[in-house]
């Protein structure tokens, strides 16, 4: 069954679900997806405190000369009480004394030789006071499920005294390629053979997206060899293959998976390049068979494998994010099929890479992002607004938005 790009994505969104959960120290959770909501055990800040080195004051003392009662440092207990005509010198982070109405920064007061200070006239209530719970309220959710853990998430967890966190297990991905003509990049090749660039690309890209990845040496082109490779890989969450999915005499990849019980969800996509892209499920393992041509396989990895990995990882941001930009030059293309165009992006405009044929490798490195046109489009004008899906920046969206250029 051949489907449109949107239909293919709908199938992926509906069929793929997160894997098992486990608990790890917060320092080991970087890049993982939180599997449950976390609720604050206490307020943050835990007490009213000073945002500046300065003086705790009464608003009524604005413009007056007052005496300094005490000095309070961060880590001290708060001064119990002070009255009008008095101030408490206070350091950043120190708890505010009872009755404090504002903090005046040190640089805004005049200090006299007898130790008294004159306050400025413009004192506003609550200025420079960090109030209890203004950051995080006790009993409130401060970290939601399906959120990716960053360094700043870890800071948030540490601020609540949380040492371990429950996360979804990283997706386990197994990669192998097909083709008797393919050799690993560390092997000698004959004139009639090719180096396998797809498998190292898939392995590296899946690692960039947070997966645990294994690589199985290239399978041959017979049904028996393919089945053996599949059996060695089926304990994964996702199998990625390239090659053998078209209509050639030795294109047996789909047949090998089907004979082992693969449930096929689609066997092709109305996309240029890379129509022969196959998606299904073998037991509990999802399978994506990508075309053998490097550029075509890269395009379809970005379009279909990337959201599959995001869903397996438990992220709620599994939709394609895009950047609205403009065409740097005009671009002509053939209408009739949705087309993916790789291009360079300088932060202001998108420039299609001039030579980007399905079998090429160089454009993969050059591309900062891609745009997807509808099948009716045959011309993009210079300055025309387009929606670019970035490649070198992992931009995902929690909301589904149309990214097609019409």
C-alpha positions as CSV (number, residue, x, y, z in Angstrom):
1,X,0.0,0.0,0.0
2,X,1.4,3.4,-1.1
3,X,0.4,6.3,1.1
4,X,0.9,10.1,1.1
5,X,3.4,11.7,3.4
6,X,0.7,12.8,5.8
7,X,-0.9,9.3,5.8
8,X,2.5,7.8,6.6
9,X,3.0,10.1,9.5
10,X,-0.5,9.4,10.8
11,X,0.3,5.7,10.8
12,X,3.5,6.3,12.7
13,X,1.8,8.6,15.2
14,X,-0.9,6.1,15.9
15,X,1.0,2.8,15.9
16,X,4.3,3.6,17.8
17,X,4.2,3.7,21.6
18,X,6.9,4.2,24.2
19,X,8.9,1.3,25.7
20,X,9.5,0.3,29.3
21,X,10.4,2.5,32.2
22,X,13.2,2.5,34.6
23,X,14.7,4.6,37.5
24,X,18.1,6.2,37.2
25,X,20.1,8.8,39.1
26,X,19.3,12.3,37.8
27,X,22.9,12.7,36.6
28,X,22.4,9.7,34.2
29,X,19.0,10.9,32.8
30,X,20.3,13.5,30.4
31,X,18.5,13.3,27.1
32,X,15.9,10.8,28.3
33,X,12.2,11.3,28.5
34,X,10.5,11.6,31.9
35,X,7.8,9.0,32.3
36,X,5.6,10.5,35.0
37,X,4.7,13.9,36.5
38,X,6.8,15.2,39.4
39,X,5.1,17.2,42.2
40,X,6.9,19.7,44.4
41,X,7.5,18.7,48.0
42,X,8.1,22.2,49.1
43,X,8.0,25.8,48.1
44,X,10.9,27.4,46.1
45,X,12.2,29.7,47.5
46,X,11.5,28.1,50.8
47,X,11.3,31.5,52.5
48,X,11.2,35.2,51.6
49,X,14.7,36.4,50.8
50,X,16.7,39.2,49.4
51,X,17.4,39.5,45.7
52,X,20.2,42.0,46.2
53,X,22.9,43.0,48.7
54,X,21.2,45.9,50.4
55,X,18.9,46.9,53.3
56,X,15.6,45.6,54.5
57,X,13.4,48.6,55.0
58,X,9.9,50.0,55.7
59,X,8.3,51.9,52.9
60,X,7.4,54.8,55.2
61,X,11.1,55.5,55.8
62,X,11.7,56.5,52.1
63,X,14.0,59.5,52.0
64,X,14.8,59.3,55.7
65,X,18.0,58.9,57.6
66,X,17.8,55.6,59.6
67,X,19.9,53.4,61.8
68,X,21.3,50.0,60.9
69,X,20.1,47.4,63.4
70,X,21.8,44.2,62.2
71,X,23.5,42.4,59.4
72,X,22.0,39.2,58.0
73,X,23.9,36.9,55.7
74,X,22.7,34.0,53.5
75,X,22.4,30.9,55.7
76,X,21.5,33.0,58.8
77,X,18.2,32.9,60.5
78,X,16.0,35.9,59.8
79,X,16.2,38.8,62.2
80,X,13.0,38.6,64.3
81,X,11.7,42.1,64.0
82,X,12.6,45.7,63.2
83,X,10.7,49.0,63.3
84,X,10.4,52.3,61.4
85,X,13.5,54.3,61.7
86,X,15.6,51.1,61.5
87,X,16.9,49.0,58.7
88,X,18.6,45.6,58.5
89,X,21.6,45.2,56.3
90,X,21.0,42.1,54.3
91,X,23.0,40.0,51.7
92,X,21.7,38.3,48.6
93,X,19.8,35.1,49.5
94,X,19.5,35.9,53.2
95,X,16.0,35.5,54.7
96,X,14.1,38.8,55.1
97,X,13.3,39.9,58.7
98,X,9.7,40.0,59.9
99,X,8.0,43.2,58.8
100,X,10.3,43.8,55.8
101,X,8.5,45.7,53.1
102,X,11.2,46.1,50.5
103,X,14.9,45.7,49.9
104,X,17.0,48.8,48.8
105,X,20.2,47.9,47.0
106,X,23.4,49.1,48.7
107,X,24.4,51.4,45.8
108,X,21.1,53.3,46.2
109,X,21.7,54.5,49.8
110,X,24.0,57.1,51.3
111,X,26.2,55.8,54.1
112,X,27.2,58.2,56.9
113,X,30.3,58.2,59.1
114,X,28.2,57.4,62.2
115,X,26.9,54.2,60.6
116,X,23.4,55.6,59.7
117,X,22.2,55.6,56.1
118,X,19.8,57.8,54.1
119,X,17.3,55.9,52.0
120,X,16.2,57.0,48.5
121,X,12.8,58.5,48.0
122,X,11.5,56.0,45.4
123,X,10.9,52.8,47.5
124,X,8.2,50.5,46.3
125,X,6.6,47.8,48.4
126,X,8.1,44.3,47.8
127,X,10.9,45.5,45.5
128,X,13.9,43.2,45.4
129,X,12.2,40.6,47.6
130,X,12.0,37.0,46.3
131,X,8.9,35.6,47.9
132,X,8.4,32.1,49.2
133,X,7.0,29.8,46.5
134,X,7.2,32.4,43.7
135,X,9.3,29.9,41.6
136,X,7.7,26.6,42.5
137,X,4.6,26.0,44.7
138,X,4.5,23.0,47.0
139,X,2.0,20.4,45.7
140,X,2.1,21.7,42.2
141,X,3.5,19.7,39.2
142,X,6.9,21.2,38.3
143,X,8.0,18.6,35.8
144,X,5.5,16.9,33.4
145,X,5.7,13.4,31.9
146,X,7.0,13.1,28.4
147,X,9.5,16.0,28.9
148,X,13.0,15.6,27.7
149,X,15.7,15.8,30.4
150,X,18.2,18.6,29.9
151,X,20.9,20.0,32.1
152,X,18.3,22.5,33.3
153,X,15.8,19.8,34.1
154,X,18.5,18.3,36.3
155,X,18.9,21.6,38.1
156,X,15.1,21.7,38.7
157,X,15.1,18.2,40.1
158,X,18.1,18.9,42.3
159,X,16.4,22.0,43.7
160,X,13.7,19.7,45.1
161,X,16.2,17.3,46.5
162,X,15.3,14.5,44.0
163,X,18.1,12.1,43.5
164,X,16.5,9.5,41.1
165,X,14.0,9.9,38.3
166,X,11.7,7.5,36.4
167,X,12.3,7.7,32.6
168,X,11.4,5.8,29.5
169,X,14.1,3.4,28.4
170,X,16.1,4.6,25.4
171,X,14.9,3.0,22.1
172,X,17.1,0.1,21.0
173,X,17.8,0.3,17.3
174,X,19.5,-2.3,15.1
175,X,20.9,-1.3,11.7
176,X,21.8,-3.4,8.8
177,X,22.1,-3.0,5.0
178,X,21.5,-5.3,2.1
179,X,23.5,-5.9,-1.1
180,X,26.3,-8.1,-2.2
181,X,28.0,-5.0,-3.8
182,X,28.3,-3.2,-0.4
183,X,31.4,-3.3,1.7
184,X,32.2,-1.7,5.1
185,X,34.2,1.5,4.9
186,X,37.2,-0.2,6.5
187,X,37.4,-3.0,3.9
188,X,39.1,-3.2,0.5
189,X,36.7,-2.9,-2.4
190,X,36.8,-4.0,-6.1
191,X,36.0,-1.7,-9.0
192,X,32.4,-3.1,-9.2
193,X,31.7,-2.6,-5.4
194,X,30.6,0.3,-3.2
195,X,31.3,1.4,0.3
196,X,28.3,1.3,2.6
197,X,27.6,4.9,3.7
198,X,24.0,4.3,4.8
199,X,24.6,2.1,7.8
200,X,27.2,4.3,9.5
201,X,24.8,7.3,8.8
202,X,21.8,5.6,10.4
203,X,23.9,4.4,13.4
204,X,25.2,7.9,14.0
205,X,21.9,9.7,13.4
206,X,20.1,7.3,15.7
207,X,22.7,7.9,18.4
208,X,22.3,11.7,17.9
209,X,18.6,11.2,18.6
210,X,19.2,9.4,21.8
211,X,19.0,5.7,20.9
212,X,21.1,2.7,22.0
213,X,22.3,1.4,18.6
214,X,23.7,-1.8,17.3
215,X,25.1,-2.5,13.8
216,X,24.9,-5.9,12.1
217,X,27.2,-6.5,9.1
218,X,25.5,-6.1,5.7
219,X,23.3,-8.9,4.6
220,X,23.5,-10.6,1.2
221,X,20.8,-10.4,-1.4
222,X,19.2,-13.8,-0.9
223,X,16.0,-14.5,1.1
224,X,17.9,-16.9,3.5
225,X,20.7,-14.4,4.2
226,X,18.2,-11.6,4.8
227,X,16.1,-13.8,7.2
228,X,19.2,-14.6,9.2
229,X,20.0,-10.9,9.6
230,X,16.5,-10.2,10.6
231,X,16.5,-12.9,13.3
232,X,19.6,-11.5,14.7
233,X,18.0,-8.1,15.0
234,X,14.4,-8.7,16.1
235,X,15.0,-8.2,19.8
236,X,15.3,-4.5,19.0
237,X,12.6,-1.8,19.3
238,X,13.3,-0.6,15.8
239,X,15.1,-2.3,12.9
240,X,16.5,0.0,10.1
241,X,17.5,-1.4,6.8
242,X,18.5,0.2,3.5
243,X,18.3,-1.3,0.1
244,X,16.4,-4.1,-1.4
245,X,13.0,-2.4,-1.2
246,X,12.5,-1.5,-4.9
247,X,11.5,-3.8,-7.7
248,X,14.8,-5.2,-8.9
249,X,15.6,-8.9,-9.3
250,X,17.4,-9.1,-6.0
251,X,15.2,-6.7,-4.0
252,X,14.0,-9.3,-1.4
253,X,14.0,-7.2,1.8
254,X,10.3,-6.8,2.1
255,X,9.6,-10.4,1.2
256,X,12.1,-11.7,3.9
257,X,10.4,-9.6,6.6
258,X,6.9,-10.7,5.4
259,X,7.9,-14.4,5.5
260,X,8.9,-14.0,9.1
261,X,5.5,-12.5,10.0
262,X,5.9,-8.8,9.5
263,X,2.7,-6.8,9.7
264,X,3.0,-4.2,7.0
265,X,1.5,-0.7,7.5
266,X,2.7,0.8,4.3
267,X,5.0,-0.3,1.4
268,X,5.6,3.0,-0.3
269,X,5.2,6.8,0.1
270,X,4.3,9.4,-2.5
271,X,7.5,11.3,-2.0
272,X,10.4,12.3,-4.1
273,X,13.0,11.0,-3.5
274,X,12.5,7.7,-1.7
275,X,9.1,6.3,-2.7
276,X,10.0,2.6,-1.9
277,X,10.0,3.2,1.9
278,X,8.4,0.4,3.9
279,X,7.1,0.5,7.5
280,X,5.7,-2.3,9.6
281,X,6.0,-4.3,12.8
282,X,7.6,-7.7,13.5
283,X,6.4,-9.0,16.9
284,X,7.0,-6.0,19.2
285,X,9.7,-4.6,17.0
286,X,9.0,-1.8,14.4
287,X,10.7,-2.0,11.1
288,X,11.6,0.7,8.6
289,X,13.1,-0.4,5.2
290,X,14.6,2.6,3.5
291,X,15.8,3.0,-0.1
292,X,19.4,2.2,-0.9
293,X,20.3,5.5,-2.5
294,X,22.0,7.6,0.3
295,X,20.2,10.9,-0.3
296,X,16.8,9.2,-0.6
297,X,17.4,7.2,2.5
298,X,18.5,10.3,4.5
299,X,15.4,12.2,3.4
300,X,13.1,9.4,4.5
301,X,15.0,8.9,7.7
302,X,14.4,12.6,8.6
303,X,10.7,12.4,7.6
304,X,9.7,9.1,9.0
305,X,12.3,7.5,11.3
306,X,12.9,10.6,13.3
307,X,9.3,10.8,14.6
308,X,9.3,7.0,15.1
309,X,12.3,7.4,17.4
310,X,10.6,10.3,19.3
311,X,7.5,8.3,19.9
312,X,9.5,5.2,21.0
313,X,11.4,7.4,23.4
314,X,8.2,8.6,25.0
315,X,8.4,12.3,23.9
316,X,5.2,14.3,23.4
317,X,7.2,16.5,21.0
318,X,7.2,13.9,18.1
319,X,5.8,16.2,15.4
320,X,8.0,17.9,12.9
321,X,9.0,21.4,13.9
322,X,9.8,24.0,11.3
323,X,11.3,27.4,10.8
324,X,9.5,29.9,8.6
325,X,12.0,31.5,6.3
326,X,12.3,32.8,2.7
327,X,13.8,31.4,-0.5
328,X,17.2,32.9,-1.3
329,X,16.9,32.1,-5.0
330,X,14.2,30.8,-7.3
331,X,13.9,27.0,-7.7
332,X,12.2,25.0,-10.5
333,X,11.0,21.5,-9.9
334,X,8.8,18.9,-11.5
335,X,5.2,18.8,-10.3
336,X,3.3,15.6,-9.8
337,X,4.6,14.3,-6.5
338,X,5.4,15.8,-3.1
339,X,9.1,16.7,-3.3
340,X,11.7,17.1,-0.5
341,X,14.3,19.8,-1.3
342,X,17.5,19.9,0.8
343,X,19.1,23.3,1.3
344,X,21.5,25.6,3.2
345,X,20.1,28.0,5.7
346,X,22.0,31.1,6.9
347,X,19.5,32.2,9.6
348,X,17.6,34.4,7.1
349,X,17.0,32.4,4.0
350,X,16.9,29.0,2.4
351,X,19.1,28.1,-0.6
352,X,18.3,24.8,-2.4
353,X,21.4,22.7,-3.0
354,X,21.9,22.8,-6.8
355,X,22.8,19.2,-7.4
356,X,20.8,16.7,-5.2
357,X,20.2,13.4,-6.9
358,X,19.0,10.4,-4.9
359,X,22.3,8.5,-5.1
360,X,24.4,11.4,-3.9
361,X,26.2,11.8,-0.5
362,X,27.8,15.3,-0.5
363,X,24.4,17.1,-0.1
364,X,23.8,15.2,3.1
365,X,26.6,17.1,4.7
366,X,25.7,20.4,3.1
367,X,22.1,20.4,4.1
368,X,20.9,22.5,7.1
369,X,17.3,21.6,6.5
370,X,14.6,20.6,4.1
371,X,11.4,21.8,2.7
372,X,8.5,19.7,1.4
373,X,6.3,20.8,-1.5
374,X,2.9,19.6,-2.5
375,X,2.6,17.7,-5.7
376,X,1.2,20.8,-7.5
377,X,4.3,22.9,-7.0
378,X,6.7,23.4,-9.9
379,X,8.3,26.7,-9.1
380,X,9.4,28.5,-5.9
381,X,10.1,32.2,-6.3
382,X,13.0,34.2,-4.8
383,X,11.7,35.7,-1.5
384,X,8.8,33.3,-1.2
385,X,8.0,32.2,2.3
386,X,8.7,28.5,3.0
387,X,8.6,26.2,6.0
388,X,12.0,24.5,6.6
389,X,12.3,21.4,8.8
390,X,15.8,21.7,10.3
391,X,18.2,18.8,10.2
392,X,21.3,20.1,12.1
393,X,19.0,21.5,14.9
394,X,16.7,18.9,16.6
395,X,13.5,21.0,16.5
396,X,10.4,19.1,17.4
397,X,6.9,20.2,18.1
398,X,4.2,19.1,20.6
399,X,1.6,20.3,18.2
400,X,0.9,19.1,14.7
401,X,1.3,21.9,12.1
402,X,1.3,21.7,8.3
403,X,4.8,22.0,7.0
404,X,4.0,21.7,3.3
405,X,5.0,24.5,0.9
406,X,2.1,25.1,-1.5
